[in-house]
Amino acid sequence: NAGVMQNPRHLVRRRGQEARLRCSPMKGHSHVYWYRQLPEEGLKFMVYLQKENIIDESGMPKERFSAEFPKEGPSILRIQQVVRGDSAAYFCASSSQESGNTIYFGEGSWLTVV
Amino acid sequence: GEDVEQSLFLSVREGDSSVINCTYTDSSSTYLYWYKQEPGAGLQLLTYIFSNMDMKQDQRLTVLLNKKDKHLSLRIADTQTGDSAIYFCAESIGGSYIPTFGRGTSLIVHP
């Protein structure tokens, strides 16, 4: 049973470009969470989604950031017009009703903005 | 201040016990977690404790929860060099299973 899969693992973008990060949850999981880890900091919650619905986006920056989890396919975290401060590791996690309080993390996507 | 606080670094000798401490602010925390992150990798759930428990033991790991003081600790017995990593404390509150993380404690194990 494959774990949470994120791609790309590493992404380099120039300032002003768009970054798209993808996350395929564990098989059977319908809940997806995105976290951001800035250098030397802990993980900060960004958004929680279920299929086709954003449940909690209280941690998402108001501009340039968006997330979706369509009925088919992976969850996408999209960052438009990237700036240097967006450089970070972006982690996706997933869970299911059965996994209860346990969420499982992917290996992360490292975004570098040059 | 932060909702979940941890000291940033801990250095121990191989074979000794490590104790990583964490304090949290929300008394309605339901679950408290310890995650491990190795360099360049994702977070691995080590263990968690429900808020009505005081202690949980799992092989070399012992979790102690002092709910009155809102203090959580992770003890690693017989620490090995492979235990060197960043350890994150996290809490989730009420019916939400969205963990809030501390900044992590870097554990350095030296011979």
Interface residues (C-beta under 8 A of the other chain):
Chain A: V4 Y33 Y35 E41 G42 L43 K44 F45 Y48 D56 F91 A93 S95 G100 N101 T102 I103 Y104 F105 G106 E107 G108
Chain B: V4 T30 Y31 Y35 A41 G42 L43 Q44 L45 Y48 F88 S92 S96 Y97 I98 P99 T100 F101 G102 R103 G104
